[in-house]
Amino acid sequence: MAGEHRNENALVDIFKNMPYGPAPEADNVVKAWINDHGGSFGHFINNEWIKPEGRKTYQTKNPSTGQVLATTIQGEETDVDQAVSASRKAYDSWSKTPGHIRARHLYSIARHIQKHMRLMSVVESMDNGKTFRESRDCDVPIVVRHFYHHAGWAQLMDTEMRGWKSIGVVGAIVPWNFPLMLLTWKLAPALAMGNTVVLKPATYTRLSALLLAEICAEAGLPPGVFNVVTGNGAMGSQLATHPDVDKVAFTGSTEVGQKLRRAVAGTGKKLSLELGGKSPVVVFESADLDSAVEGIVDAIWFNQGQVCSAGSKILVQEPVKDQLIMKLKDRLKHLRVGDSLDKTMDMAAIVDESQKKSIEEYVQHARGEGAEVYQATGCFPESGCFYPPTLITNVQTVSKVVREEIFGPVAVLLPFRTAKEAISLANNTNYGLAGSVWTENIGLALEVSLNIKAGTVWVNCHNLFDAAAGFGGYKESGYGRDGGKEGLFEYTRPSWEERLRPEVGEIDYKTFGSTVQQRPTMGNAPITEIPVDGIKMPGIDRTYKMYYGGAQKRPDAPYSRAIYGADGQVFGHVGEGNRKDVRNAVEVAHNAAPGWGKRAAHNRAQIVYYMAENLEIRRNEFAERICKLTGGKLGEGLEEVDLAIHRLFHWGAYCDKYGGTIQETTLYGATMKIHEPVGVIGMACPDEYPLLGFVSLFAPAVIRGNCVVIVPSEKHPLLALDLYQIFDTSDLPGGVVNILTGDRDHITKYLTEHQDIQSMWYFGSAEGSKFVEYTSAVNVKRTWVSYGYKRNWPDREEGQGEEFLYQSVQCKNIWVPMGDIFAN
């Protein structure tokens, strides 16, 4: 009887406390797969396992237990050569394979992944340390979704991507936080568009990449189309700089992304970077706080905070700050941390001891600054590479933990008073990857979402992903998108364009663009006279000024540059621009940018149409000026003016026709793609077609809401300077188009080095192109350079193709869930 009484009490305690029992996922399938390979893996090249002799090995461990799972090899440069060679050979046939056939291959891969779903989920959890629930319910389903989605794009490429073609061999480099998912974000669109891929997975997490390669071969993907090489970080650089790699797709830290940008500068390779983040979670007093708490858990403690879009900076409106903190602390007490294969766990292991140490250093630094640190350690393993969920309050905006990406389960919390202050705090960062807004006021949510400078903003949710919506960042979070139609442009080039391989030697980046004052031009300038009442009078001398802020401006330095006509005589003088002129022009451009970007698209269109109208009034004048400067015939001058007018009409038509779309994601709600302005764009024009080249560059940028600081043709800048009267009479607001004259490379140097230029377009020498790409790494600005190639500006494809729009916008996806009436 006493035993029965004890059992009754135990049963009562169970129902009272509701403790979790362990629910481990079996690892037998993974052990069997590893054993089938003898516990040792080589590279996967040409659908075969390759184990070169004499290679060092690396032990892959389970972060939750420290158990060695398998050994992989540390590749060398010759291994990269072999993989790239196989990929190049396969590209010759794969790129010519009809889209329907490629679609069938991607569809087959998706089906085979589904067949091996449990194996892939367990491998991912054991290899990375994340919870099995996350791998099973999030990562692998998204992988499958991407292959199905991009099978559709392969089928539709001929119609939906008309005018674009594959690039060639793609070198993909991915990190350890989402090893399988992030490699798929690059592999699926690359294959769909007809490219081949060589992948270098992260050092810590190699197994899922090797497993996927094996599954792709099983699904019938031709040899050489997808190859995997393993090695240390230096091997990623070897892959990126390999001369036969045409495109580099990288996800990882901002620091490494900057190194890659410099490494491939001037080589003609295409580059996309998805880098770090410090994503804000903005909680208004109008939010459902209980929902917001659950959303914050998903935002920052999902995958132990090892997420580039982690909502690690919580901004909460002051009236509900204390209440939210109390609710968060209570919620953290109930988070379970433990073995990655235990299905009852909310958080699992940090990927490696070195990462855990980095997290600890950040938290200790916050304590040293006087911050309040709360850590939930109630359910925490005694051994293993684990770190408790952490909330840091009483921090300042300049605190290290507020400014820098911690990449761990650590959130910081700051208060705000008004929506404007929330936007300011959200944007007070070098990053711009993602963010979320929490409020029951949909109008407030959308307005704040539009004003947060980030590539993805979620409303009343966080960390939702889908193949139909591109993911990528602004500012130092990189450029390029993974997913959606916008992601396809990262793996294609215009059909007319061939891969350029400029041969540029070493450049002295410190002295590049240095210039000295021209020799005097006395005796080389014609004296002009005009008859007035029968008397010959000397003409009034005119020196062209610069144009910025809507006004003519003298150069900072009292220097001028002679401009020569086709006859070798001095035709006029322009100001010699310098660093201070760049500073002034960028400042007024930024002052104009918010108002110009928010103007109604119809209003911007009318202004551009007015430009065309006013230019046509002065058609003969401009044509004659072109002839005198370039030596062409009058008919050629008239043709260039007419083409410039046509370009203005063409881009004016796009003012209200390229704003975005609704993405067809799996979300029950609306995912809105917004084509936002890039910001302030620096431009350096080519010497050829001095009027048409100038118009062809500034027009697509300004119609999409950007402001520009533009250097006209160095040889023939007068055509551009004559346009500022047309700008004034066309009601163009001051600061939208700003013109600086002088040495093209000298001004380019300071535009590219400027921290507040968001993109740099350069159409000059191969050396200048290399300088622009190399120097742009300082703040990860976008670049568009010519590598010394002279475009055929009158041609519609080369002079006004879709790539001009692609370069003029950055995609933001705003996710708005529904569910008040119907549950999905």
URDA-V184475 format. One record per backbone hydrogen bond with DSSP energy under -1.0 kcal/mol. NH is the residue of the N-H (numbers start at 1). CO is the residue of the C=O. If there is no record, write none. Layout:
NH_CO / NH_CO
This chain:
5_1 / 6_2 / 7_3 / 8_4 / 9_5 / 10_6 / 11_7 / 12_8 / 13_9 / 14_10 / 15_11 / 16_12 / 17_13 / 18_14 / 25_341 / 31_27 / 32_28 / 33_29 / 34_30 / 35_31 / 36_32 / 38_35 / 39_34 / 40_37 / 41_71 / 43_50 / 44_228 / 45_48 / 48_45 / 50_43 / 58_72 / 60_70 / 62_67 / 66_62 / 69_60 / 70_60 / 71_39 / 72_58 / 74_56 / 75_230 / 79_76 / 80_76 / 81_77 / 82_78 / 83_79 / 84_80 / 85_81 / 86_82 / 87_83 / 88_84 / 89_85 / 90_86 / 91_87 / 92_88 / 94_90 / 95_91 / 102_98 / 103_99 / 104_100 / 105_101 / 106_102 / 107_103 / 108_104 / 109_105 / 110_106 / 111_107 / 112_108 / 113_109 / 114_110 / 115_111 / 116_112 / 117_114 / 120_116 / 121_117 / 122_118 / 123_119 / 124_120 / 125_121 / 126_122 / 127_123 / 128_124 / 129_125 / 132_340 / 135_131 / 136_132 / 137_133 / 138_134 / 139_134 / 140_135 / 142_138 / 143_139 / 144_140 / 145_141 / 146_142 / 147_143 / 148_144 / 149_145 / 150_146 / 151_147 / 152_148 / 153_149 / 154_150 / 155_151 / 156_152 / 159_156 / 160_156 / 161_157 / 164_161 / 165_493 / 170_196 / 171_247 / 172_198 / 173_249 / 174_200 / 182_178 / 184_180 / 185_181 / 187_183 / 188_184 / 190_186 / 191_187 / 192_188 / 193_189 / 194_191 / 195_190 / 196_168 / 197_225 / 198_170 / 199_227 / 200_172 / 210_206 / 211_207 / 212_208 / 213_209 / 214_210 / 215_211 / 216_212 / 217_213 / 218_214 / 219_215 / 220_217 / 221_216 / 225_222 / 227_197 / 228_44 / 229_199 / 235_232 / 237_233 / 238_234 / 239_235 / 240_236 / 241_237 / 245_242 / 246_169 / 247_169 / 248_270 / 249_171 / 250_272 / 251_173 / 252_274 / 257_253 / 258_254 / 259_255 / 260_256 / 261_257 / 262_258 / 263_259 / 264_260 / 267_264 / 270_246 / 272_248 / 273_479 / 274_250 / 275_477 / 281_313 / 282_436 / 283_315 / 284_438 / 287_284 / 289_287 / 292_288 / 293_289 / 294_290 / 295_291 / 296_292 / 297_293 / 298_294 / 299_295 / 300_296 / 301_297 / 304_301 / 305_302 / 306_303 / 307_305 / 310_307 / 311_299 / 312_310 / 313_279 / 314_412 / 315_281 / 316_414 / 317_283 / 318_416 / 320_317 / 321_318 / 324_320 / 325_321 / 326_322 / 327_323 / 328_324 / 329_325 / 330_326 / 331_327 / 332_328 / 333_329 / 334_331 / 335_332 / 337_379 / 338_347 / 342_339 / 343_23 / 345_342 / 346_336 / 347_336 / 349_129 / 350_385 / 356_352 / 357_353 / 358_354 / 359_355 / 360_356 / 361_357 / 362_358 / 363_359 / 364_360 / 365_361 / 366_362 / 367_363 / 368_364 / 369_365 / 370_367 / 371_366 / 372_393 / 374_391 / 376_389 / 385_63 / 386_384 / 390_409 / 391_374 / 392_411 / 393_372 / 399_396 / 403_399 / 404_400 / 410_408 / 411_390 / 412_312 / 413_392 / 414_314 / 416_316 / 422_418 / 423_419 / 424_420 / 425_421 / 426_422 / 427_423 / 429_427 / 436_280 / 437_458 / 438_282 / 440_286 / 445_441 / 446_442 / 447_443 / 448_444 / 449_445 / 450_446 / 451_447 / 452_448 / 454_452 / 455_432 / 456_433 / 457_813 / 458_435 / 459_815 / 460_437 / 469_466 / 471_482 / 474_432 / 476_430 / 477_474 / 478_475 / 479_273 / 482_471 / 484_467 / 488_485 / 491_488 / 493_165 / 495_163 / 497_494 / 509_507 / 512_508 / 514_511 / 524_521 / 530_537 / 532_535 / 535_532 / 537_530 / 539_528 / 544_573 / 546_553 / 547_739 / 548_551 / 553_546 / 559_557 / 561_574 / 563_572 / 565_569 / 566_628 / 568_565 / 570_524 / 571_563 / 572_563 / 574_561 / 576_559 / 577_741 / 582_578 / 583_579 / 584_580 / 585_581 / 586_582 / 587_583 / 588_584 / 589_585 / 590_586 / 591_587 / 592_588 / 593_589 / 596_592 / 597_593 / 598_594 / 604_600 / 605_601 / 606_602 / 607_603 / 608_604 / 609_605 / 610_606 / 611_607 / 612_608 / 613_609 / 614_610 / 615_611 / 616_612 / 617_613 / 619_616 / 622_618 / 623_619 / 624_620 / 625_621 / 626_622 / 627_623 / 628_624 / 629_625 / 630_626 / 631_627 / 637_633 / 638_634 / 639_635 / 640_636 / 641_637 / 642_638 / 643_639 / 644_640 / 645_641 / 646_642 / 647_643 / 648_644 / 649_645 / 650_646 / 651_647 / 652_648 / 653_649 / 655_652 / 657_654 / 661_673 / 663_671 / 665_663 / 669_667 / 670_816 / 672_814 / 673_661 / 674_812 / 675_659 / 676_674 / 676_810 / 681_707 / 682_759 / 683_709 / 684_761 / 685_711 / 693_689 / 695_691 / 696_692 / 697_693 / 698_694 / 699_695 / 702_698 / 703_699 / 705_702 / 706_701 / 707_679 / 708_736 / 709_681 / 710_738 / 711_683 / 721_717 / 722_718 / 724_721 / 727_723 / 728_724 / 729_725 / 731_728 / 732_727 / 736_733 / 738_708 / 739_547 / 740_710 / 747_743 / 748_744 / 749_745 / 750_746 / 751_747 / 752_748 / 753_749 / 757_754 / 758_680 / 759_680 / 760_782 / 761_682 / 762_784 / 763_684 / 769_765 / 770_766 / 771_767 / 772_768 / 773_769 / 774_770 / 775_771 / 776_772 / 777_774 / 778_775 / 779_776 / 781_776 / 782_758 / 784_760 / 786_762 / 789_786 / 793_791 / 795_792 / 799_795 / 800_796 / 804_801 / 806_802 / 807_803 / 810_676 / 812_674 / 813_455 / 814_672 / 815_457 / 816_670 / 818_668
